[in-house]
Amino acid sequence: MSSTTVWLVVLCLIVIAIIYIFANYAKIKKMDEGTPDMIEMSGIIRSGANTFMKTEYRSIIIVLLIVAVIFTLFIEKTCGLTFLIGGCMSSIVCVLGMRSATYANVRTANKARETLSIGETVKVALCGGSVSGLSVQAFGMLGLVLILLVTGGVDHTAVSTGLLVNLPCNPTVMRVSTYSLGCSIVAMFNRVAGGNYTKAADISSDILGKLRHDLPEDDSRVPNTIADFIGDNVNDIAGNCSDLLESFVATLSSSIMIAVTLFQSATMNEHEGITDATFNMTIIFPIVLAACGLIGCLVGLGIANVKKMGDNPSKELDLSTWISAGLTIVLGGIASYLVFSGVGLYSEFKLGWASPWVSAIMGIASGVAIGVITEYYTSTDYKPTKELAEICQEGEAFVVTKGDAIGSRSCLLPILLIAIALLISGNVCGTYGIAISALGMLAFVGATVSIDAFGPIADNAGGLAESCHLDPEVRVITDKLDAVGNTTAAIGKGFAIGSAAFATVSLIVAYVGNYTDPSQDLILNFASFMVVAGGILGGALVEYFCAILTDNTIDSAKIMADEGDKMMSIPGVLEGTVRPDYNHMIRLAAQEAIRKMVFPAIMALLIPVVGGLLFGVQFVGGILVGATIVAIPRAIFMGNSGGAFDNAKKYIESGMLEGAGKGSPAHKASVTGDTVGDTRKDVVGVALDIFIKLMSTVANTLAPILKTVSLIK
């Protein structure tokens, strides 16, 4: 079967997935929104989310166009277009995810109001989340497959240049890397701006409602509340979609780039049996594996959509993940056999045709296991979060210290799993296996993002139930879904961080291959002072990046809290007879987020460029490795400690801690912990993985150029 035939078959599968996505979107829109108050509030949330996205994309579009022109003129004449395609695909996913979530939130609350059934309510939230999740996988693949179809596939011998310069590069490698870079830039903007927006609104809302005025959570008298509802969608939907799409596309791109390097090295060294057929199969397999994962996601989510659900939301959501992962493993094994049997294989493929499959299984197993570990450290069902809730009775200092310990302890097992998966994958399938292992973890990303998106939809539904004063029975259901949603969100963040680790390692391997002579082994020389200096700097840059994001969020939260306090002093607002000016708070949050996202995003873009131009490719390689080694445990710590803080507060609020409840000293201590954790899990932790992936993608794009033009080679 020719590569063109494969691309067309995969394209047909993508079209089926997109039809299913829009069918779910239409299904959500047809559902009833509920009471007039619910309709009004959901309309404000939807309008505010659209306003933020429009404001943000004015900046994103300018950056995308400038970078695209630079690539076309100076790098390779077609890669400016592929860069824009990447940005466009990421943007489509964000918009679809946001719109589906802002329609699904009120319909989830209304389903709870109408049926008082947890199972029926879960189905509505998951249906809305599936639009986000499947869009990530379908549109991420769509852009890459269209590029391969239109350009005639991958040619390892082709050479091209920019319109104004004559720096030769492989056009295919440049196209797939710039496609990935387009996705990365949109992801960075969404994560940084979205994180600042949502947590500034969330923290200021908690400060005003719970600490300064002793009001219930999500009380509509707090003007920051609606901005908080919008922020859940901005960060946890749009930001997460673009984040995981970037990881997914980066692993696909790095697999293709490594396949090119591997074949060039084999032919240069005259390895017998390695032909163009071998090369074509190594290019085809990553796309086919991703297609297998898409089938698994469609089946897993489709079953959840039609089956009758019980009263245990976690069990129902886990089932979709297991079905998706299991089908990906089975179909991936069949695909590996069909693709690689009958062609000459590289000496690194120690298990023959099964080598890529084993590598994929390592990634899939790691992804599922990291989710289980994250759930253990963040869920109210397990010991760590229960112990954190119990220690809230001792005061804020004990809460923060215990939460830090939970976050630090939670780092070891996920990183150990990642290391084992990389060791096994590299041993059985070489550098190609590392990239396939990363892709395996993300092959069923449609299911993981769908379940993750369940969290903010359920959270918004609970907020609407509170702010619209629905019956207490409704709030019991939405509170249970919210607690589950907190856990799925924490699992999603753990998955995003783990996938970022795999994706970044595969990108670093591809980066070294992009500047190494094909006749030589891939080497990043850690005995070189250049690499060591770059590694130390890379680690320090991660800490500096964390500080910038934290400062930005706290500054914005203080501004919003003070502004909200002024608004609540207006006669009639606290009494509930006068509506606060929600739109003013929404605009303020958006302005602060957009203003403060520019420097961190530009910093991630320029570090590999400036470092490479001054000190060469080895120095940049050191930066990438150092940043990755520091960022991964840091991100896991941030995500899991923040998730534990959040759910410890929920544990107390639900009355599960004897002798303590809402308004008690223990509850107020848990609110302090949650406020600390908010910035960690929803701003810093999730942005760190974007930071290292974006730097690695920029380095991959410019590696052939930096090798030629850097001051020190």
N, C-alpha and C positions, 0 to 999 in steps of 0.2 A: 504494500500500500504506500503510495507516494505521500510526501509531507503535505502537499496541497490538499489531498483527499482528507487527511487527518484534520487539518485546520477547518475544512468545511463541515466535517462531522461534528467537531467540537463547537463550531459556530451555531449549528442547528440546536445543540443541547443548550447553549447559552440563551438562544432565542426562546426556547421552552421555559427556561428558568425566569426570563424577564416577563413572559406572559403570566406565569404563576405569581410573580411579584405584584404585577398590576392588578391581577384578579383579587389578591388579598387586600391591596390598597382600596379597591372599589368596594369590597366587602365591608371593610372598616367604615368607610364613608357613609354607607347605607344604614348603619346602626343608629339608633335613637340617642340623642345627646342628653336627654333628661330634663330637669327643671329649668325655668327661665334663668335662675341664678347660675346654674351650671353652664348653660349656653353662653351667658355673658362672660363668665370668668374664663372659660376655655377659649372664647374669641379673643380676649385680651392676651392670653398666653400665646396663642397662635400668631396674632398680629405682632406682638413684641419679638417673638422668635424670628419672624420674617424681617422685621426691621433690623435686628442685629445682623442677620446674614447679609442683607443688602449693604449695610454699612461696612461690614468686614470685607465683602467681595470687591468693593471699590478699591481697596488697598491691594488685595490679592491679584486682581486682574492687571493692575499697573505693573506689579513685580513680575508676574508671569510673562507679560509682553516684552518687558525690558530684557529679561534673561533669554527669552526665545530669540530675540533679534541678535543678541550677543553670540549665542550658540550657532545660529545660521551663518553669521558673518565670519566668525573666527574659529569655530570648531569643525562643524560638518554641515553642509548646506541643507540637509533634510531634517536634522535632529531638532531644530527649533520647532518644527511642526509636531514631531513626536512628543516633545516636551509639553506642548500645549494640549495634546491629546491626553497625556497623563493627568494634567491639572484639571481638564474637563471631566474625565471619568471620576476622579475623586470628588469633584464638586457636585456632579449628578447624584452620587451616592449620599453625600451630606444633605442635599436638598430633599431627596426622597425620604431619607431616614427621619429628618426633622418634621416633615409634613405628616408622615404616617404616625409618628409619636404624638404630635400635637392634636391629631384627630383621635388616636386610640386612648389617650389618657382619660378624657371625659366619658368616653363610651365604656371604658373599664369600670369607672366609678358608677355609671348608670346601670351596668349589668349587675354589679353587686347590689345596687338599690332595688332593682326589679326582682332578682332571683334569690338574693341572700345565699348564693351558692358559690363556694370557693372555686370549684372545678370549672364552672361556666365563666367565671370572672378571669381565671387564669388563661383560658383559651383566647379571650379578647386581647389581653395584654401580649400574649405570645404571637398572636396573628399580626399585631402591629409591629412587634419586634422582628418578625420574620422578613418584613419588607426591608428593614435595615440590613439584616444579616445576609440574606441572599443577594441583595444589591452589591454588597462588598465583593462577593466572589464572582458574580456574573459580570459586572461592569469592569472589574479588574482584569478578568480574562478577556473580555470583549476587546478592549483597547489593544492588548498585546497580540491577540489573534488577527485582528484587522491589519496591524502593522506588518505581521509576518506574511499575510495573504497578499497585501498590496505590493510589498517590496520583493515578493518571490522567495521568501524564506531566508535562511541564514547562509551566507557565503563566507567561508573562512579565509578566502584569498583576496576578497575585494578591498580596495583602498579608495578613500575619498577624503576631501578636504573642505574647508569652509569657503565662502564666496570671496573673502578678501585675503585669506592667508593660505599658505601651502604647507600645513603641518599634517602629514598623512596619518590616517587612522582607519580602523575597520568600521565601515558604516553601520553594519548590523549591531555590533557591540555598542556603538555610540547611540543608535536608535533605542535599543532596549534600556540602556542606562539612563538616557534622558527621559524616556517614558516613565521610568521609576522615579527619577528626580522630580518630575512634574507632580506626581502623587505625593512625594515627600514634602515639597514646599507647602502645598495646601494643608497637609497634615500638621506641619509645624505651626502654621498660622491658626488653625482650628484648635489645636491643643493648648497653645499658649494663651490666645485671646479667650477661648472658651473656658479654660481653667480659671483665669483671672475673673471673668464675668460671673461664673457660677459660684465661686467660693467667696468672692467679695459680697455678693448678694446673700448667700447662705449664712456666712459668719455674721454679717451685720443684722440679718433678720433674727438670728438666735440671740445676739446681744440685746437687741431691742425688746423682743418678745419675752425671752425666758429670764434674762438677767435684770434689765432696767425696768420693765413694766409688768413682769409676772403674768404674761398672757399665754394661752395655749399655743402649741406649735401650729404654724401655718394659719394663724388668725388673720383674717382679711383686714383687720384694723392696722396691721403693720404694713406700711407702704412697700417695704422691701420684699414682702412675701411673693408677690407676682413675679418680680425679677428673679427670685430664687427658683420658682417653678420653671421659668424660661431657661434659667441656667442649667437645670438638669438636662434639658434637651440639647442645649448648645454644646455642653462638654461631653456628657455621657452618651449622647446619640451622634451628633455631627463629629465631635472630636474623636470618639472611639471608632466610628466607621472609617474615617480617613486614616486613623492610626493603623488599624488592622489591614485596611486595603494597601497601605504603604508597605507593611511587612510582607503581605502576600505577594505583591508585585515585585518587591525586592528579591524575594527568594526565587521566584520564577526567572527574573532577569539574571541573578547571579548564577543560577543553574546553566543558563544558556551561555553566559560569558565563560564559565569554567569549562563547558563542553568545547568551546572554540579553542581555549588555551590547551586543553588536554589533547585534542586532535593535532594541533600544530606541533606540540612537543613530541607526540608519537611519530608523526611523519618525518619530522626533522631528524629523529634518532632511528628512523627506518625500522619501526616495530612491525614484524610480519603479521599479516592478517587484519591489520587496521586499515579499513577502506572508507570511502565516502559513505557507504551504507552504515558503518559503525557511527560515523559522525552524525548522520541524519537521525539515527535512533536515539542518540544521547540528547539531541535537540527536541525530538518529539516527546520523549518520555515525561519530562516535567509537565508539559501541557496536558498530556493524557492523564497523569496522576491527579492533576487539579480537576480535570473533568470527572474522574471517578469520585473525588470528594464532593463535587457538586451534585452528582447523582445521589450519594449518600445523604447529603443535607436535604435534598428535595423529598426523599423517602422519609427520613427521620422527622422532619417538620410536618410533612403531609400527614403522617400517622397521628401526630399530636393534634393536628387540626381537626381530625374527624373522630377520634376515639373519645369515649366518655371518660372524663377525668374525675379522680377522687378528690379527697380533701387534703392530700399531701402534695403541695405544689412542687417541692424540691424533687420528689420522686418522679413526677411527671416530666419535669424539665431535664433531669438526669437521663431519663429514658431516651429522649430525643438525641442527646449527646452520644450515648452508647450506640444507638442504632446508626447514627451518622459515621462515627469512628469505625464501628465494626464493618460496615459496608465498604468504607474507604480501604480498609485493610484487605478485604477479600477481593474487591475489584482491582486494587493496586497490584496484588499478586498475579492475577490473570493478565493484567496489562504488561507487567514486567516480563512475564514469560513470552507473550505474543510479540513484544517489541524487540527483546534482546536475544531470543533463541534463533539460531540460524545466521547470526552475523559474528564477525570477529570481535572479541572483547579485549579491553585493556588489561594489562597485567594486574592493575590495582583491583579489578573485579574478582576477588578471591573466591567468591561463591557462585561464579558464573552469572547466569541471567538473574539469579535471586539476589545478587548483591544490592542493587538499587532498592529492591523491595524491602530487604532487611533494614536498610538505612531509613526508609520511609516509616517502617514500623517503630523504629527507635524514636523518631520525632513524634509520631502519633501517641505512643505510650507515654512519652514525656509530657505532652500537652495535657492528656487526661490526668496523669499523676499530679502534675503541678496544680491543676484545678482542685483535686481532692485535698492536697496539702493546704492550699489557700483556704478552702472551706473549713478545714480543721482549726486553723488559727483565727478565723474571723467569724464563724457562725455561732449563734447563741446556743446551738445544740451541743457544743463541745467545751471541754475544760478551760482552755485559755481565756475565752471571752467571759465565761461564767466567773472565773477567778478575778478578772479585771472588774467586773460589775460588783463583786463582793468587796473588793478593796476600795471602791468608791466611798464606802462608809468612813474611811480613814482620812479623806481629804484629797485636794487636788494634787499635792506633791506625790502622794502614793500612786495616784491614777496615772500621771504622766510617766513616772519611773517604771511602773509595771507594764504600761503599754510599750515603752521603749524596749523592755526586755523581751516581750512577745515578738515585736518586730524583728529584733536581732536574731532571736532563736529561729524564727521562721525562714531565715535566709539559707541555712545550710542544706536542707534536703532538696529544694528545687535546684540549687546550683550543682549539687552532687549529681542529680539526675541529668542535668544538661551536660555535665562533664562526661558521664558514662555514655550517654547517647552519642556525643561527638567522638569519643574514643572508639566505640564499636563501629560507628558509621565510617569513620576515617580508616579504620583497620580493614574492613571488608570491602570498601568501595572507593578509597582514596579521597581526594579533594572533592570529586563529584558527589560522593556519598554524603559529605558534610552538607552540601547544598540541598540534596534530596531529603536528608533528615529534617532540615529546616522547613522544606516544602511540605513534608509529611505532617508536621505539626500544624501547618496552616491549611492543609488540603480540605479540612472540613470546617474552615473558618466561618462559613455561612451559618452553621448551627451554633457555634460558640458566640458569635456576635448577636444572633437572634435572641439567645437566652440572656446575654448581657443587657441587651436593649429592653428586655422585660423589666429590669430594675427601675430605670427612670420613669417608665410608663406607670408602673405600680406606685412609685413614689408620688408622682403628679396626681394619680387617682386618689391617693390618700389625702393629699393636700386639698384637692377639690372637695372631697367629702367633708373635711374640717371647715374649710372657708365658706362652703355653701350650707353648712349646718344640717347635714343629712343625719338620719337616725343613727344612734350609737351602734346598732347591729351592723350597719354598713361600714362604719369605721373599724369595727373588729375585724372584718374581712380584709379591708384595705391595709390595716396595720400588719396583718399576718403576711399579706403579699409584699408589703414594704420591707419587712424583715427578711423575707426570702430574697427580695430584690437587692437588698444590701449585700447579701451573700453572693448572689449571682454577679453583681457588679464587682465585688472584690475578686471573685474567681476570674471574671473577665479581665480585670487589671493584671492579675497574676499571669493569665494566659498571654496578654499583650506584652508583658515584660519578658516572659520566657521566650515567646516567639521573636521578640526583638533581639534577644541574646543569640538565638540560632541564626536569624537573618543577618545580624551584624558580623558574626563569624564567617558566614558564607560570603558576605560582601568583602570582608578583609582578604579572604582567600582569592576571590575574583580580582580584587585590587592588585594584589601581588602579581597575579598572572597577567594583568594588563600592562605592567611595565617590565616584566621579566622577559629576557630573550627566550624564544621557544626552544632553543637547544639546551637550555640550562634548567636545573630544578628550581622550583619556586622557593625563594629564600627571603625571609625578613630577618636580618642579622642582629640578634639581640646582644651580640658581643660588641656591636658598634655603638659608640657614644651618641651618634645621631638618633638611633632607635631608642636608647635608654632616656635621653633628654626629652624626646617626643613623648615617651610613655609617662614620664613624671609630669610633664605639662598637661597631657591629656587628662590625667587623674585630677589635677588641680582645677582644670577648666570645668569639670563636672561639678565640683563643689561650688565654684563661682556661679555657675548656671543655676544651681539650686538656690543660692542666696538671692540672686536677682528675682527669680520667680516668687520666692517667699516674701521678700520686701514689697514687690509690686502688689501682691494680693492683700497683704496687711494694710498697706497704704490706702488701697481702694476700699477695703472694708471699713476703715475708720471714716473715710469721707462719706460713704453711704450711710453708716450708722448715725453720724452727726446730722446729715441731711434728713434722714428718716425721723430722728428725734424732733427736729424743728417742725416737720409736717404733723407729727402726732400731737404737738402742742396746740394745733389749730382747734378751736372749739367745735365739738361735735364728732371729731374723728375717733377718740377713745370711747365715746358713748355709742358709736356705731350708727349715728344718724347722718354723717357726712363721709363720702368716699374719699380716701387719700388720692393724691395725684400719682397713680401707678406709672403712667407714661413718663413722668419726669424721672422717676427712679430707674426705669428701663433705659432711658436715654443716657442718664448719668453712668450707669453700669457699662453700657456699650462704649461710651466715649473713653472711659478709663481703660477698658480692656483693649480697645484698638490702639490707643496711645502707647500703652505699655508692652505691646506685643512686638514692636518693630525691632528693638535692640536685640533681644534674645534670638529672634529668627535670623537676623542678619549675621549675628555672631556665629551661629551654626553653619551658615553658608560660607563665611569668609575664612574661618580657621584653616580648613584644608587648602584653600586657594593661596592665602598669604604664606602659610607654613611651607607649602610645596614650592612656590616661586622663590622663596628665600633659601630654604635648606634642603629641598629635594624630596624624592618619593619615599626614601627610607625614614626620614623624619616624620612625614605624615603617617606612615605605617605605624610608627611608634605612638603617635597621638591617638590613632584609632584603637590600638590594643590597650593602651593605658586607660583611655576613657571608658572602654567596654568593661574592663576588669573592675573599675571603681563604680560605674553606673549601675550594673546589674544588681549587686547586693544592695546598693543604696536604694534603688527603685523598689525592690522586693520589701525592704524594711519599711519604706514610706507607705507602700500600698497596704501591707498587712497590719502594721500598727494602726494606721488610719481606719482600716476596716474594723479592727477589734474595738477601737474607741467608739466608733459609730454604733456598733451592735451592742456594746455594753450599755450605752444609753438607752437603746431600744429595749434591752432586757429589763432594765429598771422601769421604764415607762409602761411596759406591759404587765407590771405587777408580779413578775417572777422572782424578785428579790424580797424575801420576807422582811417586813418592817420598813420598807422603803418604797416610794412611788413618786409620781410627778410632784414636784415642789419640795421634796425632802432634801436635806443636805447632801445625801448620796447622789440624788438626781442632779443637783446643781454642780457637784464635782464631776459627774459624768458629762455634763454639758461642756465644762471646761476642756475635758479630754477630747470630746468630739470636735470642739473648735480647733484644738491643736491638730487633730487628725485630718480635718477637712482639707487644709492646705497640703498636707502630706500626700493623701491618697488621690485627690482630684486635681492637683496642680503639678506638684513637683514629680511625684512618682511616675505619672503617666507621660509627662513631657520629657523625662530623661531618656526613655527608649526612642522617642522621636529624635532627640538630640544626637544620639550616637548613630542612628540609622541615616539621618540626613548627612552628617559628616562623611560617613562611609560611602554614600551614594554620590556625593559631590566628588570625593576622591576617586571613585571608579570612573566617573565621567571624564575627569581631567588627567588621569594617570598617564596616558600616552603623551599628552601635551607637556605635563610637568617634567617628565623624563627628558624632554628635549630642551625646554627653555629655562629650567631652574638655575639659579646662580651657582649652587653647589650640587653636583651630580653624584 
